Amino acid sequence: MTQMEIDTLEHAGRTVMAWSPEGYDGRVYLGAVLRALLPAIGILAVAAAFLFVAF
């Protein structure tokens, strides 16, 4: 059992005021973030196009 897992179990019974991640492995997942943003950017582009055509 890792120290993060032990800490999670120790704090499980306490009320927390903010969300805390399970742990940070030191990697940056830029590709996953960009893949998640792609549909949002597409939706914004379509909305901007509709506004441009409407006005």
C-alpha positions, 0 to 999 in steps of 0.5 A: 500500500502506498503512502497516498493510499494510506493518507486517503484512508486516514482522511476518508472519515473527515469532512473536506471542504474542497475536492482533492485528487487521489494523487499526482504521478508527476506526468503532464497529460497535455494530449488528453487535455487537448483532446478534451478541449477539441469538441468545446472549441468546435462548438464555440466555432459553430456558435460563432459562425451562426452569430456571424451569419445571423448578424 
